[in-house]
Amino acid sequence: MLEPAMFIGLGLVAAWAYVNHPRLRPGSLIVAIIHVLVSFAGFALLPAVLGSLLPLLSTRASQLYVVLLLLIPALTICCSAGCG
């Protein structure tokens, strides 16, 4: 139940950013395709980044903060790539 709620919430944030920041929208189809590829590549690299970063952190709370600080923007960008 948490996963659908998270995706709905992040999708709403992405839609809000799309509506309220029109200058960030891609100007052409090629730019939109590049945006999608970069966002999916960043999301695909996230487990490798987390795998190398998390063992360096000492406390469980700091690990959770790093995961959230990297995961939320990555998922929001992936959701916004679908809006364009």
One Martini backbone bead per residue (centre of mass of N, CA, C, O) as a GRO file, in nm:
protein
   84
    1MET     BB    1   0.054   0.065  -0.016
    2LEU     BB    2   0.301   0.258  -0.019
    3GLU     BB    3   0.383   0.260  -0.317
    4PRO     BB    4   0.133   0.392  -0.450
    5ALA     BB    5   0.140   0.645  -0.272
    6MET     BB    6   0.417   0.743  -0.361
    7PHE     BB    7   0.356   0.765  -0.669
    8ILE     BB    8   0.124   0.962  -0.643
    9GLY     BB    9   0.274   1.187  -0.497
   10LEU     BB   10   0.506   1.221  -0.708
   11GLY     BB   11   0.316   1.275  -0.946
   12LEU     BB   12   0.197   1.536  -0.827
   13VAL     BB   13   0.464   1.689  -0.812
   14ALA     BB   14   0.526   1.671  -1.115
   15ALA     BB   15   0.266   1.814  -1.214
   16TRP     BB   16   0.313   2.075  -1.060
   17ALA     BB   17   0.583   2.146  -1.196
   18TYR     BB   18   0.470   2.152  -1.486
   19VAL     BB   19   0.262   2.384  -1.437
   20ASN     BB   20   0.453   2.602  -1.263
   21HIS     BB   21   0.714   2.529  -1.478
   22PRO     BB   22   0.736   2.594  -1.809
   23ARG     BB   23   1.054   2.633  -1.858
   24LEU     BB   24   1.111   2.308  -1.804
   25ARG     BB   25   1.004   2.233  -2.058
   26PRO     BB   26   1.020   2.081  -2.340
   27GLY     BB   27   1.065   2.200  -2.681
   28SER     BB   28   1.109   1.901  -2.783
   29LEU     BB   29   1.129   1.572  -2.862
   30ILE     BB   30   1.432   1.534  -2.817
   31VAL     BB   31   1.442   1.655  -2.532
   32ALA     BB   32   1.237   1.457  -2.410
   33ILE     BB   33   1.402   1.199  -2.463
   34ILE     BB   34   1.648   1.285  -2.300
   35HIS     BB   35   1.500   1.319  -2.033
   36VAL     BB   36   1.412   1.024  -2.005
   37LEU     BB   37   1.691   0.889  -2.022
   38VAL     BB   38   1.821   1.036  -1.782
   39SER     BB   39   1.613   0.957  -1.565
   40PHE     BB   40   1.645   0.646  -1.598
   41ALA     BB   41   1.950   0.632  -1.549
   42GLY     BB   42   1.947   0.754  -1.265
   43PHE     BB   43   1.757   0.535  -1.147
   44ALA     BB   44   1.945   0.289  -1.222
   45LEU     BB   45   2.199   0.406  -1.045
   46LEU     BB   46   2.099   0.422  -0.750
   47PRO     BB   47   2.183   0.143  -0.627
   48ALA     BB   48   2.490   0.188  -0.663
   49VAL     BB   49   2.513   0.442  -0.493
   50LEU     BB   50   2.391   0.322  -0.233
   51GLY     BB   51   2.590   0.077  -0.207
   52SER     BB   52   2.843   0.278  -0.160
   53LEU     BB   53   2.726   0.480   0.066
   54LEU     BB   54   2.598   0.325   0.315
   55PRO     BB   55   2.861   0.194   0.448
   56LEU     BB   56   2.978   0.489   0.535
   57LEU     BB   57   2.751   0.496   0.734
   58SER     BB   58   2.677   0.471   1.077
   59THR     BB   59   2.375   0.530   1.085
   60ARG     BB   60   2.048   0.455   1.026
   61ALA     BB   61   1.938   0.745   0.992
   62SER     BB   62   2.140   0.841   0.774
   63GLN     BB   63   2.059   0.630   0.567
   64LEU     BB   64   1.764   0.719   0.537
   65TYR     BB   65   1.821   1.009   0.442
   66VAL     BB   66   1.979   0.936   0.187
   67VAL     BB   67   1.761   0.775   0.048
   68LEU     BB   68   1.548   1.004   0.041
   69LEU     BB   69   1.731   1.226  -0.101
   70LEU     BB   70   1.755   1.036  -0.366
   71LEU     BB   71   1.471   0.909  -0.431
   72ILE     BB   72   1.269   1.142  -0.462
   73PRO     BB   73   1.397   1.292  -0.705
   74ALA     BB   74   1.415   1.048  -0.897
   75LEU     BB   75   1.106   0.988  -0.906
   76THR     BB   76   1.010   1.270  -0.992
   77ILE     BB   77   1.162   1.275  -1.262
   78CYS     BB   78   1.030   1.024  -1.381
   79CYS     BB   79   0.740   1.136  -1.365
   80SER     BB   80   0.796   1.400  -1.535
   81ALA     BB   81   0.874   1.253  -1.800
   82GLY     BB   82   0.571   1.160  -1.849
   83CYS     BB   83   0.441   1.453  -1.882
   84GLY     BB   84   0.602   1.554  -2.148
   0.00000   0.00000   0.00000
